[in-house]
Amino acid sequence: MQKIKYDKVRQLDKIVFLALGLILVALVIQMEILNWINNRNISKMSEVLLDRVVNVIEKNEQDEKDMIASLKEDYIVRAKAVAYIINANPEAEKDVDELKKIAKLMAVDQIHLLDATGKIYSGTIPEYYGYSFDSGEQMAYFKPMLKDKKLTMCQDVTPNTSEAKEMMYAITWNEAGNKMIQVGIEPKRLLNEAKQNEVSNVVANMPVYKGMEILVADADTKIVAGATDSSKIGQEIDSIDMRKYRCVEKQNGAYIVAVMVEDSYYLQGSLFAILIVGIYLTLASCCMVYMLSKVMKEKYEKEKFRYTSNTNELTRCYNRRAYEEDINKLDLTKEWVYVSMDINGLKNANDSFGHAAGDELILAAADCMKNSFSEHG
């Protein structure tokens, strides 16, 4: 009976260890599946963000180009209008106050009159008198005007020669072709919109979740020009520690766009999912162990009943019932041995020393039988 009970306990231990092993394997598989899903989601989300950033940058650049082209056309028209007014009112040519009135009327900030050699001889700002197309890179931009008197030109937003002020200049010849009229405008609206459209502002305004970052770096210098984390602006993109991030990069024209997602971004959700599955598997395993223990308990009770019904209580040898079952199972076509024994002096032992002594004699005889041929039958 002790052996049967020991076997039952050992089987239960095996089942418990098996259940724990299955739980561990299931959790590892789930972690790998979640990791694969997270990587795929991060890749897709990063691609979406990359495309969005690239599209915004491209749109802003195109909008800025369109705006500059529109302003250039407008400023050339204003330069021609000023030339027409001065041509109609020659006295205003050398009158600074009158030129300022014309500038205000035409909504320009500066008016400069240049002779046929490209030298400023009059205008709203006397300090600029004497500057010419040879006075610096900004002025030299208009040198083609000296070769073609039908030409009109407008410069992009450029720091002017004298003050390094951000200005746009448009220039045209008058009808007589003996002087050039130049107007200068400080394009505040353009500058403000250009500032808003700077990469740093575009990226800073991109909506991102906690644990995500967007970087935009110059493709040539690798210097970060815009980032959702402003502290990274100005750093080399290769010098940024990305070990705790999953990073997706894409080069678009002059920029390198990178989307970085912290490993911890999905960690909390993954741990929660693993915890839920772990609890579920543990409960399922407990139920399974409980059901198996009940089944094993019933089996143990049956084996216990069978053992007690077929075993002599004193000797722990099979009894007459087991003997008859075994006899009925014998295959008479095969060789077998039948041994019958009797204990000499049992009655004398019972009569002389009592039944306890007789029981000892029976037990001793049973032990001799077990030691002699228990492994054979």
C-alpha positions, 0 to 999 in steps of 0.5 A, a space after each residue: 500500500 505504501 508503494 501505491 501511495 508513493 507512486 501516486 504522489 510521484 505522478 502528481 509531482 510529475 504532472 505539476 512540473 509538466 504543467 509549470 513547464 507548459 506554462 513557461 513554454 507558453 509564456 516564452 512563445 507568447 513573448 516571441 509572438 508579441 515581440 514579432 507583432 510589436 516589431 511589425 507595428 513599430 515598422 508600419 507606424 514608423 513608415 507612416 510617420 516617415 511618410 507624413 514628415 516627408 510629405 509635410 516638409 516637401 509641401 512646405 518647401 513647395 509652398 515656400 517656392 510658390 510664395 517666393 515666385 508670386 512675391 517676385 512677380 508682385 515686386 517687379 510690378 511695383 518696381 515698374 510702377 515706381 519707375 513710371 511714377 518717377 518718370 512722370 514726376 522727374 522732380 521726385 528723382 532727387 527728393 528723398 521725402 518725395 521718394 519716401 512718399 512714393 515708397 509708402 504709396 507702393 507699399 515698399 520699404 526702400 527705393 534706390 535709383 541707379 545710373 547706367 553703370 549700376 551705381 546708386 545715386 539717389 533713393 530713400 536711404 542716402 546712406 546707400 548712395 555710392 553702393 554699386 553692383 561691385 559692392 558685394 555679392 548681394 549687389 553683384 546679383 543684378 550685374 546681368 541688368 547692365 547687359 540687357 536693358 529689357 531685363 527685370 530681376 527680383 532677388 530671393 530673400 537675401 541679407 543686404 550689403 550694408 546692414 545684412 537685413 533680410 530683404 527682397 530687391 526687384 529692379 527694372 530699367 526706366 523707359 529711357 534706359 538711362 537709369 534703373 529703379 530698384 525697390 526693396 521689401 522686407 517680406 515679413 509675411 514670407 519670413 514669418 511663414 518660412 520660419 514656421 515652415 523651418 524643419 525644426 518647427 515642422 518636426 516640433 509640431 508633429 504629434 507623437 506618442 510618449 516614448 517616440 521621437 522624430 529626427 530630421 538631419 541634413 543628409 550631407 552634414 548629418 546634423 539634426 535640424 529638427 527633432 521632437 526632443 529639441 535637446 537633440 537639435 545640432 547633434 550629429 545623428 550618428 552620435 545619438 545613442 539609439 541602443 534603447 530605441 527601435 529606429 527606422 530611417 529614410 533619406 528624402 532629398 536633402 534630409 534624413 528622417 528617422 523615427 525612434 521608438 523606445 523599447 519600453 513603448 510596448 513593454 508595459 502592454 506586453 507585460 500586462 498581456 503576459 500577466 493575463 495569459 500567465 494567470 489564465 494558464 496557471 488557473 487552467 493548470 490548477 484545474 487540470 491538476 485538480 481533475 487529474 488528482 481526482 482521477 488518480 484518487 479514484 484509481 488509487 482507491 480502486 487499487 487500494 480496494 483491489 490490493 486489500 481484497 487480494 492480500 492477506 492482512 497478516 502476511 501481505 501475501 496474496 490470499 485465496 481470492 487472488 489465488 483463484 483468480 491466478 489459477 483461472 488465468 493459467 494457460 494450460 498449454 504452457 509450462 508452469 510450476 505449482 508449489 504447495 507448502 505447509 508449516 510444521 508445528 503451527 498448532 503446537 506453537 498456537 497451543 503452547 505459546 499463543 496465537 501471537 507466536 503462531 502469527 510470528 511463525 506464519 510471518 517468518 514462513 511468508 518472508 522465507 517464501 518471498 525471499 526464495 521465489 517471490 520474483 517468480 510467482 
